[in-house]
Amino acid sequence: MSALGVIEPRVSVLMPIWRADPHVLRAAIRSILAQTLRDFELLILEDASEVAARPTIEEFGDERIRHFVHPEKSSMAAARNRGLALAHGAFVAMHDGDDVSHESRLERQFEFLHANPDIDVVGSAIRVIDAEGRPVGMRDYPTTHDAILAALPRFNPIAHPSVMARKTSISDAGGYDEASTRVCEDYELWSRLAHRGGRFCNLTEALLDYRLHANASKRTRLRATLADTIEIKDRYWSDARSTGDRVRIAIERGLLRMPSGFVYWLFRKTHLQSW
């Protein structure tokens, strides 16, 4: 409850968008409004463009939706930091504007964090879908804190759109890094939190449908993602590398010189379990 006596939501869902496709945005919003946990707010954080999301958002007429429009294009990190500052909930759930949460997601993650006060961030496995919402694969992640910590020097072991976290844990760490070249703001934040003693977990079940399509930033920014991943590893994990880790990062540096289509094909082959 706030100082004014207003009951505040337990969970704030942060959804940054820019030039959102109305069809996929409707699916993303609908998946949040259908959650079994009802005590939430949905913050839609839009960077202004010629494709305004307001008409789509107003179709729902749900008072739990709070829509904010930033007057110019910023970054995902900046939008998420604005969301953190505006969030009323003690817990924040991340959600991209083209993904779909399973209906029990918020309830499962809230109950887990409530029962495990030592955990700062909880994610889940993800189901991968195509542009039309058809399942095409799965991705599992390490589940325990120790396994996640061991994986961090090698790869990002937490799917950001599946995350729920304690708002104070992220805010106290300084929020997301808004450096202009940063595209892996989640991996950088997990690495920074880990060095601060933060604790992590992933639930075994898939609680999110992660959409891959031709215009998704997940695909179009793959080369920038790879370069940023290498920079984060060099900054935070260079002293923790095993021989295998050094081989892996050498291969990643080589991939920066390969065609983007090949890099995307290799990502699909090595990161996704076929459906």
KOLFIRO-841883 format. One record per residue: residue in one letter; residue number from 1; x, y, z of N, C-alpha, C in turn. Coordinates in steps of 0.2 Angstrom, whole numbers, plus 5000, padded with zeros to 4 digits. Last residue first. Layout:
// KOLFIRO-841883
<pt "A",NUM,<X,Y,Z>,<X,Y,Z>,<X,Y,Z>> ...
//
This chain:
// KOLFIRO-841883
<pt "W",275,<5057,4856,4837>,<5050,4854,4840>,<5048,4847,4837>> <pt "S",274,<5074,4856,4841>,<5069,4856,4836>,<5062,4853,4840>> <pt "Q",273,<5081,4867,4852>,<5079,4860,4852>,<5074,4860,4847>> <pt "L",272,<5093,4879,4849>,<5086,4877,4849>,<5085,4870,4848>> <pt "H",271,<5107,4882,4847>,<5103,4885,4853>,<5096,4882,4854>> <pt "T",270,<5112,4877,4835>,<5115,4875,4842>,<5112,4877,4848>> <pt "K",269,<5104,4880,4824>,<5106,4873,4825>,<5109,4872,4832>> <pt "R",268,<5102,4894,4826>,<5096,4890,4826>,<5098,4883,4828>> <pt "F",267,<5116,4898,4825>,<5112,4899,4831>,<5106,4895,4832>> <pt "L",266,<5118,4895,4811>,<5121,4891,4817>,<5118,4892,4823>> <pt "W",265,<5109,4904,4805>,<5108,4897,4804>,<5112,4893,4810>> <pt "Y",264,<5116,4916,4809>,<5109,4914,4811>,<5107,4907,4811>> <pt "V",263,<5128,4914,4802>,<5128,4915,4810>,<5121,4913,4812>> <pt "F",262,<5123,4914,4789>,<5127,4908,4792>,<5126,4908,4799>> <pt "G",261,<5118,4927,4788>,<5114,4922,4787>,<5117,4915,4790>> <pt "S",260,<5130,4935,4790>,<5125,4935,4795>,<5120,4929,4794>> <pt "P",259,<5146,4928,4786>,<5140,4931,4784>,<5134,4930,4789>> <pt "M",258,<5159,4931,4798>,<5155,4927,4794>,<5149,4930,4792>> <pt "R",257,<5166,4938,4807>,<5168,4939,4801>,<5164,4935,4796>> <pt "L",256,<5161,4934,4819>,<5160,4941,4818>,<5162,4942,4810>> <pt "L",255,<5166,4921,4821>,<5160,4922,4818>,<5158,4929,4816>> <pt "G",254,<5178,4924,4828>,<5178,4922,4821>,<5172,4922,4817>> <pt "R",253,<5173,4926,4840>,<5177,4931,4837>,<5177,4930,4829>> <pt "E",252,<5169,4913,4843>,<5164,4918,4842>,<5167,4924,4839>> <pt "I",251,<5181,4906,4844>,<5176,4904,4838>,<5171,4910,4837>> <pt "A",250,<5186,4912,4855>,<5189,4912,4849>,<5185,4911,4843>> <pt "I",249,<5176,4908,4864>,<5176,4915,4863>,<5181,4916,4857>> <pt "R",248,<5179,4894,4865>,<5172,4896,4863>,<5173,4903,4861>> <pt "V",247,<5192,4893,4870>,<5191,4891,4863>,<5184,4893,4860>> <pt "R",246,<5189,4898,4882>,<5194,4902,4878>,<5193,4900,4871>> <pt "D",245,<5181,4888,4888>,<5179,4895,4887>,<5183,4899,4882>> <pt "G",244,<5190,4877,4888>,<5185,4877,4884>,<5181,4884,4882>> <pt "T",243,<5199,4882,4898>,<5201,4881,4891>,<5196,4881,4886>> <pt "S",242,<5189,4894,4907>,<5192,4888,4906>,<5195,4887,4899>> <pt "R",241,<5189,4910,4914>,<5188,4906,4908>,<5192,4900,4909>> <pt "A",240,<5189,4921,4923>,<5186,4914,4925>,<5185,4909,4919>> <pt "D",239,<5194,4932,4919>,<5198,4929,4924>,<5195,4922,4926>> <pt "S",238,<5184,4937,4911>,<5191,4935,4908>,<5195,4931,4912>> <pt "W",237,<5172,4942,4914>,<5173,4935,4915>,<5180,4933,4912>> <pt "Y",236,<5169,4956,4912>,<5167,4953,4918>,<5170,4946,4919>> <pt "R",235,<5175,4960,4899>,<5174,4964,4905>,<5173,4960,4912>> <pt "D",234,<5173,4949,4891>,<5180,4952,4892>,<5180,4956,4898>> <pt "K",233,<5159,4947,4891>,<5164,4942,4893>,<5171,4945,4895>> <pt "I",232,<5156,4959,4885>,<5154,4958,4891>,<5158,4953,4895>> <pt "E",231,<5161,4958,4872>,<5164,4963,4876>,<5162,4962,4883>> <pt "I",230,<5154,4947,4867>,<5161,4946,4868>,<5164,4951,4873>> <pt "T",229,<5141,4953,4867>,<5142,4947,4871>,<5150,4946,4872>> <pt "D",228,<5143,4962,4857>,<5142,4964,4863>,<5143,4959,4868>> <pt "A",227,<5145,4953,4846>,<5150,4958,4847>,<5149,4960,4855>> <pt "L",226,<5132,4947,4846>,<5138,4943,4846>,<5144,4947,4849>> <pt "T",225,<5124,4958,4843>,<5123,4954,4849>,<5129,4950,4851>> <pt "A",224,<5127,4961,4831>,<5129,4966,4836>,<5128,4963,4843>> <pt "R",223,<5123,4950,4824>,<5130,4951,4824>,<5131,4956,4830>> <pt "L",222,<5108,4951,4827>,<5112,4945,4829>,<5120,4946,4829>> <pt "R",221,<5098,4959,4824>,<5104,4962,4828>,<5109,4956,4830>> <pt "T",220,<5088,4952,4818>,<5092,4957,4814>,<5098,4960,4818>> <pt "R",219,<5084,4943,4828>,<5087,4941,4822>,<5091,4946,4819>> <pt "K",218,<5079,4951,4838>,<5082,4945,4840>,<5086,4942,4834>> <pt "S",217,<5071,4960,4832>,<5077,4962,4834>,<5082,4956,4836>> <pt "A",216,<5061,4953,4818>,<5063,4953,4826>,<5070,4955,4827>> <pt "N",215,<5058,4951,4805>,<5059,4958,4808>,<5061,4959,4815>> <pt "A",214,<5056,4937,4804>,<5060,4941,4800>,<5062,4948,4802>> <pt "H",213,<5055,4930,4820>,<5052,4931,4814>,<5057,4936,4810>> <pt "L",212,<5052,4921,4835>,<5057,4923,4830>,<5053,4924,4823>> <pt "R",211,<5045,4923,4851>,<5044,4924,4844>,<5050,4925,4840>> <pt "Y",210,<5043,4913,4864>,<5048,4917,4861>,<5048,4918,4854>> <pt "D",209,<5032,4910,4876>,<5033,4908,4869>,<5037,4914,4866>> <pt "L",208,<5035,4905,4893>,<5035,4910,4888>,<5036,4907,4881>> <pt "L",207,<5038,4895,4901>,<5032,4899,4903>,<5031,4905,4898>> <pt "A",206,<5043,4878,4902>,<5043,4884,4898>,<5036,4888,4899>> <pt "E",205,<5050,4873,4918>,<5044,4873,4913>,<5045,4879,4909>> <pt "T",204,<5060,4875,4927>,<5061,4870,4922>,<5056,4871,4916>> <pt "L",203,<5066,4892,4931>,<5061,4886,4932>,<5061,4882,4926>> <pt "N",202,<5081,4897,4936>,<5077,4896,4931>,<5072,4891,4932>> <pt "C",201,<5089,4909,4947>,<5086,4903,4946>,<5082,4903,4940>> <pt "F",200,<5101,4918,4957>,<5097,4917,4951>,<5094,4910,4951>> <pt "R",199,<5108,4932,4966>,<5106,4925,4965>,<5101,4924,4960>> <pt "G",198,<5122,4944,4968>,<5115,4942,4966>,<5114,4935,4965>> <pt "G",197,<5134,4948,4971>,<5132,4943,4975>,<5124,4941,4974>> <pt "R",196,<5140,4956,4961>,<5137,4960,4968>,<5134,4955,4973>> <pt "H",195,<5142,4948,4951>,<5148,4951,4954>,<5146,4954,4961>> <pt "A",194,<5129,4947,4947>,<5133,4941,4949>,<5139,4943,4953>> <pt "L",193,<5126,4959,4942>,<5122,4957,4948>,<5126,4951,4951>> <pt "R",192,<5134,4959,4930>,<5135,4964,4936>,<5132,4962,4942>> <pt "S",191,<5128,4949,4923>,<5135,4948,4925>,<5137,4953,4931>> <pt "W",190,<5115,4954,4922>,<5116,4948,4925>,<5123,4947,4928>> <pt "L",189,<5118,4965,4914>,<5115,4966,4920>,<5116,4960,4924>> <pt "E",188,<5123,4959,4902>,<5128,4964,4906>,<5125,4965,4913>> <pt "Y",187,<5112,4952,4898>,<5118,4949,4900>,<5123,4953,4904>> <pt "D",186,<5103,4964,4895>,<5102,4959,4900>,<5108,4955,4903>> <pt "E",185,<5109,4971,4885>,<5109,4974,4892>,<5107,4969,4897>> <pt "C",184,<5115,4969,4872>,<5114,4963,4877>,<5114,4966,4884>> <pt "V",183,<5118,4981,4866>,<5112,4977,4864>,<5111,4971,4869>> <pt "R",182,<5127,4996,4868>,<5124,4990,4871>,<5118,4987,4868>> <pt "T",181,<5131,5007,4863>,<5133,5001,4859>,<5130,4995,4862>> <pt "S",180,<5128,5017,4872>,<5125,5017,4865>,<5126,5011,4861>> <pt "A",179,<5123,5012,4888>,<5128,5013,4883>,<5126,5013,4876>> <pt "E",178,<5115,5009,4899>,<5112,5013,4893>,<5117,5015,4888>> <pt "D",177,<5112,4995,4909>,<5117,5000,4906>,<5115,5003,4899>> <pt "Y",176,<5099,4995,4920>,<5102,4993,4914>,<5107,4998,4912>> <pt "G",175,<5102,4998,4938>,<5098,4997,4932>,<5102,4994,4926>> <pt "G",174,<5110,4998,4949>,<5111,5003,4945>,<5106,5003,4938>> <pt "A",173,<5107,4989,4959>,<5113,4988,4955>,<5114,4993,4950>> <pt "D",172,<5095,4994,4964>,<5101,4995,4968>,<5108,4993,4964>> <pt "S",171,<5087,4989,4954>,<5088,4996,4955>,<5094,4998,4959>> <pt "I",170,<5087,4975,4955>,<5089,4978,4949>,<5091,4986,4950>> <pt "S",169,<5082,4974,4968>,<5089,4971,4966>,<5091,4974,4960>> <pt "T",168,<5070,4980,4968>,<5076,4983,4972>,<5082,4980,4970>> <pt "K",167,<5062,4972,4961>,<5064,4978,4958>,<5070,4981,4962>> <pt "R",166,<5066,4955,4958>,<5064,4960,4964>,<5066,4967,4961>> <pt "A",165,<5059,4948,4943>,<5065,4950,4947>,<5062,4955,4953>> <pt "M",164,<5056,4937,4930>,<5054,4941,4935>,<5059,4942,4940>> <pt "V",163,<5059,4934,4912>,<5062,4935,4919>,<5057,4939,4923>> <pt "S",162,<5058,4931,4899>,<5055,4926,4904>,<5056,4928,4911>> <pt "P",161,<5066,4939,4892>,<5058,4940,4892>,<5055,4936,4896>> <pt "H",160,<5079,4934,4894>,<5077,4940,4897>,<5069,4941,4897>> <pt "A",159,<5084,4919,4899>,<5080,4922,4894>,<5077,4928,4897>> <pt "I",158,<5100,4915,4905>,<5094,4917,4907>,<5090,4921,4901>> <pt "P",157,<5114,4913,4902>,<5109,4907,4904>,<5103,4909,4906>> <pt "N",156,<5124,4918,4890>,<5119,4921,4894>,<5114,4915,4896>> <pt "F",155,<5140,4910,4892>,<5134,4912,4888>,<5129,4915,4893>> <pt "R",154,<5152,4909,4899>,<5152,4906,4893>,<5146,4908,4888>> <pt "P",153,<5151,4914,4912>,<5157,4916,4908>,<5156,4913,4901>> <pt "L",152,<5138,4908,4916>,<5139,4915,4914>,<5145,4917,4910>> <pt "A",151,<5138,4895,4921>,<5137,4896,4914>,<5139,4903,4912>> <pt "A",150,<5140,4896,4935>,<5145,4893,4931>,<5145,4894,4923>> <pt "L",149,<5128,4902,4938>,<5134,4906,4939>,<5140,4903,4935>> <pt "I",148,<5119,4892,4935>,<5119,4898,4931>,<5125,4902,4932>> <pt "A",147,<5123,4883,4944>,<5124,4881,4937>,<5123,4887,4933>> <pt "D",146,<5120,4890,4956>,<5127,4888,4955>,<5128,4886,4947>> <pt "H",145,<5106,4891,4955>,<5110,4897,4955>,<5118,4895,4953>> <pt "T",144,<5098,4880,4943>,<5101,4882,4950>,<5105,4888,4949>> <pt "T",143,<5096,4878,4929>,<5091,4880,4934>,<5093,4882,4940>> <pt "P",142,<5101,4882,4912>,<5102,4880,4919>,<5097,4882,4924>> <pt "Y",141,<5087,4880,4900>,<5093,4884,4903>,<5095,4881,4910>> <pt "D",140,<5080,4876,4884>,<5081,4875,4891>,<5087,4879,4894>> <pt "R",139,<5070,4879,4871>,<5076,4881,4874>,<5076,4880,4881>> <pt "M",138,<5062,4872,4857>,<5062,4874,4864>,<5069,4876,4866>> <pt "G",137,<5052,4876,4841>,<5058,4873,4845>,<5057,4875,4853>> <pt "V",136,<5041,4880,4835>,<5046,4877,4831>,<5052,4875,4835>> <pt "P",135,<5024,4883,4836>,<5030,4881,4839>,<5035,4878,4834>> <pt "R",134,<5017,4897,4828>,<5018,4890,4827>,<5024,4888,4831>> <pt "G",133,<5015,4911,4826>,<5013,4908,4833>,<5014,4900,4833>> <pt "E",132,<5019,4916,4814>,<5012,4915,4815>,<5010,4911,4822>> <pt "A",131,<5033,4917,4816>,<5029,4923,4815>,<5021,4922,4816>> <pt "D",130,<5036,4904,4828>,<5037,4908,4822>,<5033,4914,4821>> <pt "I",129,<5042,4901,4845>,<5037,4901,4840>,<5039,4905,4834>> <pt "V",128,<5050,4891,4857>,<5051,4896,4852>,<5045,4895,4847>> <pt "R",127,<5048,4892,4875>,<5046,4888,4869>,<5047,4893,4863>> <pt "I",126,<5060,4892,4888>,<5056,4895,4883>,<5054,4890,4877>> <pt "A",125,<5062,4891,4906>,<5063,4888,4899>,<5058,4892,4894>> <pt "S",124,<5064,4906,4915>,<5061,4900,4914>,<5064,4897,4907>> <pt "G",123,<5070,4916,4930>,<5068,4915,4923>,<5064,4908,4922>> <pt "V",122,<5072,4926,4943>,<5070,4920,4941>,<5067,4920,4934>> <pt "V",121,<5082,4935,4954>,<5080,4934,4947>,<5078,4927,4946>> <pt "D",120,<5085,4933,4968>,<5084,4940,4965>,<5081,4940,4959>> <pt "I",119,<5083,4923,4982>,<5083,4923,4975>,<5081,4930,4972>> <pt "D",118,<5080,4923,4995>,<5087,4924,4994>,<5088,4925,4986>> <pt "P",117,<5066,4920,4997>,<5068,4927,4997>,<5076,4928,4996>> <pt "N",116,<5056,4910,4991>,<5063,4910,4991>,<5066,4917,4991>> <pt "A",115,<5043,4913,4990>,<5045,4907,4994>,<5052,4907,4995>> <pt "H",114,<5042,4923,4981>,<5040,4924,4988>,<5042,4919,4993>> <pt "L",113,<5047,4917,4970>,<5051,4923,4973>,<5049,4924,4980>> <pt "F",112,<5036,4908,4968>,<5043,4906,4969>,<5047,4911,4972>> <pt "E",111,<5025,4917,4966>,<5025,4912,4971>,<5033,4909,4973>> <pt "F",110,<5030,4923,4954>,<5029,4927,4960>,<5029,4922,4966>> <pt "Q",109,<5030,4912,4945>,<5036,4916,4947>,<5036,4920,4953>> <pt "R",108,<5017,4908,4945>,<5022,4903,4946>,<5028,4907,4948>> <pt "E",107,<5010,4920,4941>,<5009,4917,4947>,<5014,4912,4949>> <pt "L",106,<5016,4923,4928>,<5017,4927,4933>,<5015,4924,4940>> <pt "R",105,<5012,4910,4921>,<5018,4913,4922>,<5019,4917,4928>> <pt "S",104,<5000,4905,4917>,<5002,4904,4924>,<5009,4907,4926>> <pt "E",103,<4998,4907,4904>,<4994,4910,4908>,<4996,4910,4916>> <pt "H",102,<5013,4912,4895>,<5008,4907,4897>,<5005,4909,4903>> <pt "S",101,<5016,4926,4885>,<5017,4923,4891>,<5012,4917,4892>> <pt "V",100,<5024,4929,4870>,<5017,4927,4873>,<5019,4924,4879>> <pt "D",99,<5032,4943,4861>,<5032,4937,4864>,<5025,4935,4868>> <pt "D",98,<5033,4956,4856>,<5031,4951,4851>,<5031,4944,4854>> <pt "G",97,<5037,4965,4866>,<5030,4966,4863>,<5028,4961,4858>> <pt "D",96,<5044,4956,4880>,<5044,4959,4874>,<5038,4960,4871>> <pt "H",95,<5045,4958,4898>,<5041,4955,4892>,<5042,4959,4886>> <pt "M",94,<5048,4955,4915>,<5050,4958,4908>,<5046,4954,4903>> <pt "A",93,<5042,4960,4930>,<5042,4955,4925>,<5044,4958,4918>> <pt "V",92,<5046,4965,4946>,<5045,4967,4939>,<5046,4961,4935>> <pt "F",91,<5039,4968,4962>,<5042,4963,4958>,<5041,4966,4951>> <pt "A",90,<5033,4978,4968>,<5039,4976,4971>,<5043,4971,4967>> <pt "G",89,<5025,4990,4957>,<5026,4983,4960>,<5033,4982,4963>> <pt "H",88,<5025,5002,4950>,<5023,5002,4957>,<5024,4995,4961>> <pt "A",87,<5037,5009,4939>,<5034,5003,4942>,<5031,5004,4949>> <pt "L",86,<5045,5020,4935>,<5037,5021,4935>,<5034,5015,4938>> <pt "A",85,<5058,5015,4935>,<5056,5021,4939>,<5049,5022,4939>> <pt "L",84,<5056,5004,4926>,<5058,5003,4933>,<5056,5009,4937>> <pt "G",83,<5054,5011,4914>,<5049,5007,4917>,<5050,5005,4924>> <pt "R",82,<5066,5017,4912>,<5060,5021,4913>,<5055,5017,4916>> <pt "N",81,<5073,5006,4910>,<5075,5010,4916>,<5069,5015,4917>> <pt "R",80,<5068,5001,4898>,<5067,4997,4904>,<5068,5001,4910>> <pt "A",79,<5072,5012,4889>,<5065,5010,4890>,<5064,5006,4897>> <pt "A",78,<5086,5010,4890>,<5083,5016,4892>,<5076,5015,4894>> <pt "A",77,<5087,4997,4884>,<5089,4998,4891>,<5086,5004,4894>> <pt "M",76,<5082,4999,4871>,<5078,4995,4876>,<5080,4996,4883>> <pt "S",75,<5084,5017,4868>,<5086,5010,4868>,<5082,5006,4872>> <pt "S",74,<5074,5028,4858>,<5079,5027,4863>,<5082,5020,4862>> <pt "K",73,<5066,5040,4848>,<5069,5033,4848>,<5074,5033,4853>> <pt "E",72,<5055,5051,4857>,<5060,5049,4852>,<5063,5042,4853>> <pt "P",71,<5046,5053,4867>,<5045,5057,4861>,<5050,5055,4855>> <pt "H",70,<5038,5039,4874>,<5044,5043,4874>,<5044,5047,4867>> <pt "V",69,<5023,5036,4881>,<5026,5037,4875>,<5032,5041,4875>> <pt "F",68,<5015,5023,4891>,<5019,5029,4891>,<5023,5030,4884>> <pt "H",67,<5001,5016,4898>,<5004,5017,4892>,<5008,5024,4892>> <pt "R",66,<4996,5004,4908>,<4998,5010,4908>,<5003,5011,4902>> <pt "I",65,<4982,4993,4912>,<4987,4995,4907>,<4989,5002,4908>> <pt "R",64,<4972,4991,4920>,<4979,4989,4923>,<4984,4991,4918>> <pt "E",63,<4961,4995,4914>,<4964,5000,4918>,<4971,4998,4921>> <pt "D",62,<4958,4991,4897>,<4959,4988,4904>,<4963,4993,4908>> <pt "G",61,<4954,4992,4884>,<4951,4995,4889>,<4952,4993,4896>> <pt "F",60,<4958,4986,4872>,<4957,4982,4877>,<4954,4985,4883>> <pt "E",59,<4960,4996,4862>,<4955,4991,4861>,<4953,4987,4867>> <pt "E",58,<4971,5003,4866>,<4964,5006,4868>,<4959,5001,4866>> <pt "I",57,<4981,4997,4859>,<4981,4997,4866>,<4974,4998,4869>> <pt "T",56,<4979,5001,4846>,<4979,4994,4848>,<4978,4993,4855>> <pt "P",55,<4980,5015,4846>,<4974,5012,4844>,<4973,5005,4846>> <pt "R",54,<4994,5016,4851>,<4988,5018,4855>,<4982,5015,4853>> <pt "A",53,<5005,5014,4844>,<5002,5008,4847>,<4995,5010,4850>> <pt "A",52,<5010,5021,4828>,<5008,5022,4835>,<5004,5016,4837>> <pt "V",51,<5021,5022,4818>,<5017,5016,4819>,<5015,5017,4826>> <pt "E",50,<5031,5032,4817>,<5025,5033,4813>,<5020,5027,4814>> <pt "S",49,<5035,5033,4835>,<5036,5031,4828>,<5030,5033,4824>> <pt "A",48,<5041,5034,4852>,<5037,5036,4846>,<5039,5034,4839>> <pt "D",47,<5042,5020,4861>,<5046,5025,4858>,<5042,5027,4852>> <pt "E",46,<5033,5014,4875>,<5033,5015,4868>,<5038,5021,4866>> <pt "L",45,<5029,5003,4886>,<5034,5009,4886>,<5036,5010,4878>> <pt "I",44,<5017,4998,4896>,<5019,4998,4889>,<5023,5004,4888>> <pt "L",43,<5015,4990,4910>,<5018,4996,4908>,<5020,4995,4901>> <pt "L",42,<5002,4983,4919>,<5006,4982,4913>,<5008,4989,4910>> <pt "E",41,<5001,4976,4935>,<5000,4982,4931>,<5005,4980,4925>> <pt "F",40,<4992,4964,4945>,<4998,4966,4941>,<4996,4973,4938>> <pt "D",39,<4984,4952,4951>,<4986,4958,4954>,<4993,4961,4951>> <pt "R",38,<4981,4940,4945>,<4977,4946,4943>,<4980,4953,4946>> <pt "L",37,<4987,4926,4939>,<4989,4931,4944>,<4986,4937,4942>> <pt "T",36,<4984,4921,4927>,<4980,4918,4933>,<4981,4923,4939>> <pt "Q",35,<4982,4932,4913>,<4986,4928,4918>,<4982,4926,4924>> <pt "A",34,<4977,4939,4902>,<4974,4932,4904>,<4978,4929,4910>> <pt "L",33,<4985,4950,4900>,<4978,4951,4903>,<4975,4944,4905>> <pt "I",32,<4996,4944,4894>,<4997,4946,4901>,<4990,4947,4904>> <pt "S",31,<4990,4940,4882>,<4993,4935,4886>,<4995,4937,4893>> <pt "R",30,<4987,4952,4876>,<4981,4947,4878>,<4984,4942,4883>> <pt "I",29,<4999,4957,4873>,<4995,4961,4878>,<4990,4956,4881>> <pt "A",28,<5003,4948,4863>,<5007,4949,4869>,<5003,4952,4875>> <pt "A",27,<4993,4950,4854>,<4994,4943,4857>,<4998,4944,4863>> <pt "R",26,<4994,4963,4850>,<4988,4961,4853>,<4989,4954,4857>> <pt "L",25,<5007,4963,4844>,<5006,4966,4850>,<5000,4964,4854>> <pt "V",24,<5005,4955,4833>,<5009,4952,4838>,<5008,4956,4845>> <pt "H",23,<4996,4965,4826>,<4994,4958,4827>,<4998,4955,4833>> <pt "P",22,<5003,4977,4825>,<4997,4977,4829>,<4995,4969,4831>> <pt "D",21,<5020,4979,4828>,<5015,4976,4824>,<5009,4974,4828>> <pt "A",20,<5028,4993,4834>,<5025,4987,4835>,<5020,4985,4830>> <pt "R",19,<5037,5004,4835>,<5035,5001,4828>,<5032,4994,4829>> <pt "W",18,<5042,4997,4850>,<5044,5003,4845>,<5042,5000,4838>> <pt "I",17,<5041,4994,4868>,<5039,4993,4861>,<5042,4999,4856>> <pt "P",16,<5043,4986,4883>,<5046,4991,4879>,<5044,4989,4871>> <pt "M",15,<5035,4982,4896>,<5034,4979,4889>,<5037,4985,4885>> <pt "L",14,<5034,4975,4912>,<5037,4980,4908>,<5038,4978,4901>> <pt "V",13,<5023,4973,4925>,<5026,4970,4919>,<5028,4975,4914>> <pt "S",12,<5024,4972,4942>,<5024,4977,4936>,<5027,4973,4930>> <pt "V",11,<5015,4965,4955>,<5019,4964,4950>,<5018,4969,4944>> <pt "R",10,<5006,4969,4965>,<5012,4965,4967>,<5017,4965,4962>> <pt "P",9,<5000,4986,4965>,<5000,4979,4962>,<5006,4976,4965>> <pt "E",8,<4994,4994,4980>,<4998,4994,4974>,<4999,4987,4971>> <pt "I",7,<4981,5004,4986>,<4984,4997,4986>,<4988,4996,4979>> <pt "V",6,<4983,5019,4994>,<4981,5016,4987>,<4985,5009,4987>> <pt "G",5,<4988,5027,5004>,<4983,5022,5005>,<4980,5018,4999>> <pt "L",4,<4998,5035,5001>,<4991,5038,5000>,<4986,5033,5002>> <pt "A",3,<5009,5027,5002>,<5008,5032,5007>,<5001,5035,5007>> <pt "S",2,<5003,5011,4996>,<5007,5017,4995>,<5005,5022,5001>> <pt "M",1,<5004,4994,5000>,<5000,5000,5000>,<5004,5006,5000>> 
//
